[in-house]
């Protein structure tokens, strides 16, 4: 018995050591933070009492040396806000010094950075003034909210807009009468949509006219004013430079030869890169901030609800299935009119990742960006014309409507997730291109076979579309000789997809820039610059029959209980989205103005030409038609090297 007791105590002490071995470091840190000796279970007061009785501990000097660590940590926590402001102040000071140095060295080179800084400062000042003076300004403006004053203000604004439009058409179209055709096209398309409206008497004309007005103002700034045109041209150039960095990654993975020569390795990696960049911008909150500002402007002017406006604003940057994710928690409670707006916004715009692919085709970047931005208010306006609101919405104000920031935990995860999600988009595009181009070739072969039986040569899908949709192209403001080609592209976009149509448009543009003959036999080889711009606007949207399944599948996965409601309005939304792109093209037709310096044909043709171009073709065409002696024999010889004409014989 005497031998058993010590063994029992020994076994207990060994067990306690084994159980506490892993936590010894944690207990040591906790004891130091609480002011206790390591290994002591006493509180600081108990330790003080024991020290007064038993004298100073041998470890007290060591503990006093380590005690400043928790004090420093406590001080940092207590003054964290101050440290944050100090860091922000230092960063702002450094950025200001950098901006000043850049402007002093070369202001023209630093102009873009200076403008971006001014834009950010304006928004920051607006937010600060809104927070400080917002309630005061609301009290001052409240007396002006009298119903009679509001009514007269609306009537005066409507009258001013009508007079301005009449004066614009009278003065501006005197030099370019084709703009009147585009205006007539807008009237025809809007009249057609009103005839197909679900509830004619419930149409909110405020939303319709304000939406069309915002679209016109945006187009006016981008297309007609010099600062707006330069700004969007600069933005398009920067996007092209940004997308060119894709070549570094794709060349490393696939090799330079494939990237330069093969379409799949040249264009599709751009979608991966752009999707990665957009995911990062969503993670940091920049995209949400931009979407909120755009939706706020449309909501206060058009009187639409928060959820539908946020979805349409999001469609400027993301696709038809990604934009509804911004309002996913609210889809179950949205009205049919709001769902129709969500679908129309998806059909009327294109995704930012595909925007990069179309720019890589050679499509004008400024026109693509302008078309995507202008389509947002137009989609809201025409959607409210076709399917007016007759129910009571729960989302009249933005209160309670929050935008999500995604599931990524850090910046690297956001970039990786964006690249991974784009793989599905890339494979979907590749599969659709293979399928649709193969089907198109089969349909053309079948139509040609049937046409040969009745002595109709060259019957094809493109030929049928060129006849059926030619009036639509003409209403957009396209010259009649270009309408057949534009109608073909519109048919490709509607019955196949916009990717195939933009690829066809890029081929026509490349032939024009290369200076190819305009006609080869009875087939037109390229279209005018005006027709290219209007077609770029008209093709900018997902409104094609293959997108019906994509739209229904995406929305049904978010709100399965609304499947029947989605199916009820999807066809009407598809037609509305297609008309939004056409009205967008009509507005561009009203505002389009030829730009660029005039070419000195005499000087150009008198120099040695190594290759043809569009300018060379124009000058040679002018030289062949001219009877004046200003064009020398050398100039005519230069033209005859590239083009056949009777004068060359």
Buried (B, 14 or more C-beta within 10 A) or exposed (E): EEEEEEEEEEEEEEEEEEEEEEEEEEBEEEBBBEBBBBEBEEEEEEBEEBEEEEEEBEEEEEBEEEEEEBEEEEEEEEEEEEEEEEEEEEEEEEEEEEBEEBBEEEEEEBEEBEEEBEEEEEEEEEEEEEEEEEEEEEEEEEEEEEEEEEEEEEEEEEEEBEEEBEEBBEEBBEEBEBBBBBBBBBEBBBEEBBEBBBEEEEBBEBBBBBBBBBBBEBBBBBBBEEEBBEBBBBBBEEBEEBBEEBBEBBBEEBEEEBBEEEEBBBBBBBBBBBBBBBBBBBBEEEBBEBBBEBBBBBBEBBBBBBBBBBBBBBBBBBBBBBBBBBBEBBBEEBBBBBBBBBBBBBBBBBBBBBBBBBBBBBBBBBBBBBBBBBBBBBBBBBBBBBBBBEEEBBBEEBEEBEBEEBEBEEEEBBBBBBBEBBEEBBEEBBEBBEEBEEEBEEBBEEBBEEBEEEEEEEBBBBBBBBEEBBEBBBBBBBBEEBBBBBBBBBBBBBBBBBBBBBBBBBBBBEBBBBBBBBEEEEEBBBBBBBBBBBBBBBBBBBBBEEBBEBBBEBBBEBBEEBEEBBEEBBEBBBBBBBBBBBBBBBBBBBBBEEEEEEBEBBEBBBEEBEEBBBBBBBBBBBBBEEEEEEBEEEBBEBBBEBBEBEEEE
